[in-house]
Amino acid sequence: MLRLNLTQLRYQLSATLRKYHQRRRSRRQLLTLDDRLLKDIGISRAQAKKESQKAFWKRSL
């Protein structure tokens, strides 16, 4: 029983770390988009900057 719980914990931790890494990478990539691409996805330069400054553990709205 303990082994199963440790395995589940390891899996959940791994999934959480992958999610955090993806958020961080996505937010940093927003800063590389030009205004035309930002307009295509429906956000302004100010919104992109604000989103990129969020901590990786914070969800987007």
Contact map, one row per residue, 1 for C-alpha under 8 A:
1111100000000000000000000000000000000000000000000000000000000
1111110000000000000000000000000000000000000000000000000000000
1111111000000000000000000000000000000000000000000000000000000
1111111100000000000000000000000000000000000000000000000000000
1111111110000000000000000000000000000000000000000000000000000
0111111111000000000000000000000000000000000000000000000000000
0011111111100000000000000000000000000000000000000000000000000
0001111111110000000000000000000000000000000000000000000000000
0000111111111000000000000000000000000000000000000000000000000
0000011111111100000000000000000000000000000000000000000000000
0000001111111110000000000000000000000000000000000000000000000
0000000111111111000000000000000000000000000000000000000000000
0000000011111111100000000000000000000000000000000000000000000
0000000001111111110000000000000000000000000000000000000000000
0000000000111111111000000000000000000000000000000000000000000
0000000000011111111100000000000000000000000000000000000000000
0000000000001111111110000000000000000000000000000000000000000
0000000000000111111111000000000000000000000000000000000000000
0000000000000011111111100000000000000000000000000000000000000
0000000000000001111111110000000000000000000000000000000110000
0000000000000000111111111000000000000000000000000000000100000
0000000000000000011111111100000000000000000000000000000000000
0000000000000000001111111110000000000000000000000000000110000
0000000000000000000111111111000000000000000000000001001100000
0000000000000000000011111111100000000000000000000000000000000
0000000000000000000001111111110000000000000000000000000000000
0000000000000000000000111111111000000000000000010011100000000
0000000000000000000000011111111100000000000000000001000000000
0000000000000000000000001111111110000000000000000000000000000
0000000000000000000000000111111110000100000000011001000000000
0000000000000000000000000011111110000000000000011001000000000
0000000000000000000000000001111111000000000000000000000000000
0000000000000000000000000000111111111100000000000000000000000
0000000000000000000000000000000111111100000000000000000000000
0000000000000000000000000000000011111110000110000000000000000
0000000000000000000000000000000011111111000000000000000000000
0000000000000000000000000000000011111111100000000000000000000
0000000000000000000000000000010011111111111110010000000000000
0000000000000000000000000000000000111111111100000000000000000
0000000000000000000000000000000000011111111000000000000000000
0000000000000000000000000000000000001111111000000000000000000
0000000000000000000000000000000000000111111100000000000000000
0000000000000000000000000000000000000111111110110000000000000
0000000000000000000000000000000000100110011111110000000000000
0000000000000000000000000000000000100100001111111000000000000
0000000000000000000000000000000000000000000111111100000000000
0000000000000000000000000000000000000000001111111110000000000
0000000000000000000000000010011000000100001111111111000000000
0000000000000000000000000000011000000000000011111111100000000
0000000000000000000000000000000000000000000001111111110000000
0000000000000000000000000010000000000000000000111111110000010
0000000000000000000000010011011000000000000000011111110000000
0000000000000000000000000010000000000000000000001111111000000
0000000000000000000000000000000000000000000000000111111101000
0000000000000000000000010000000000000000000000000000111111000
0000000000000000000110110000000000000000000000000000011111100
0000000000000000000100100000000000000000000000000000001111100
0000000000000000000000000000000000000000000000000000011111110
0000000000000000000000000000000000000000000000000000000111111
0000000000000000000000000000000000000000000000000010000001111
0000000000000000000000000000000000000000000000000000000000111
